[in-house]
Amino acid sequence: SHHEEFQTGFTHNALECYVVSEEHKCYGIQTEQHQLFLLYKPDVPTFGLRSTATKTL
């Protein structure tokens, strides 16, 4: 898993992320058993990305 360290010593493991560009939107989600990456058209509402991904799992 990806591990990110901060100056304060706090650590964070990213389990979800999204990227938005003019050409597409991408959403990634990681669970204990799966990694799912979904590619969307740019006109899909950003607030709907997570809902679609979790329903797909």
C-alpha positions as CSV (number, residue, x, y, z in Angstrom):
1,S,0.0,0.0,0.0
2,H,1.1,3.6,-0.6
3,H,2.4,5.1,2.6
4,E,2.9,8.9,3.0
5,E,4.8,10.5,5.9
6,F,4.3,14.0,7.2
7,Q,6.7,16.2,9.1
8,T,4.8,15.7,12.4
9,G,5.3,12.0,12.2
10,F,1.6,11.4,11.3
11,T,1.2,8.8,8.6
12,H,-1.5,8.4,6.0
13,N,-2.5,5.5,3.7
14,A,-4.6,6.8,0.8
15,L,-7.5,4.5,0.0
16,E,-9.3,6.7,-2.4
17,C,-8.3,9.4,-4.9
18,Y,-9.5,11.1,-8.0
19,V,-8.1,13.1,-10.9
20,V,-10.0,15.6,-13.0
21,S,-8.8,16.9,-16.4
22,E,-10.4,18.4,-19.5
23,E,-10.4,15.0,-21.3
24,H,-11.5,12.7,-18.4
25,K,-12.0,12.0,-14.7
26,C,-10.5,9.0,-13.0
27,Y,-11.4,7.6,-9.6
28,G,-9.4,5.0,-7.7
29,I,-10.4,3.1,-4.6
30,Q,-8.6,0.4,-2.6
31,T,-10.2,-2.1,-0.2
32,E,-8.6,-5.1,1.5
33,Q,-9.5,-7.3,-1.4
34,H,-9.7,-5.0,-4.4
35,Q,-8.2,-2.1,-6.3
36,L,-10.6,-0.4,-8.7
37,F,-9.8,2.4,-11.2
38,L,-12.7,3.9,-13.1
39,L,-12.4,6.3,-16.1
40,Y,-15.3,8.7,-16.7
41,K,-16.2,11.3,-19.3
42,P,-15.4,14.8,-18.2
43,D,-19.1,15.8,-18.0
44,V,-19.8,13.3,-15.2
45,P,-20.4,15.2,-11.9
46,T,-17.3,14.9,-9.6
47,F,-19.6,14.3,-6.6
48,G,-20.9,11.1,-8.2
49,L,-17.5,9.4,-8.7
50,R,-17.3,7.7,-5.3
51,S,-20.8,6.5,-5.3
52,T,-20.4,4.8,-8.6
53,A,-17.1,3.2,-7.6
54,T,-18.4,1.8,-4.3
55,K,-21.5,0.4,-6.0
56,T,-19.3,-1.2,-8.6
57,L,-17.4,-3.1,-5.9
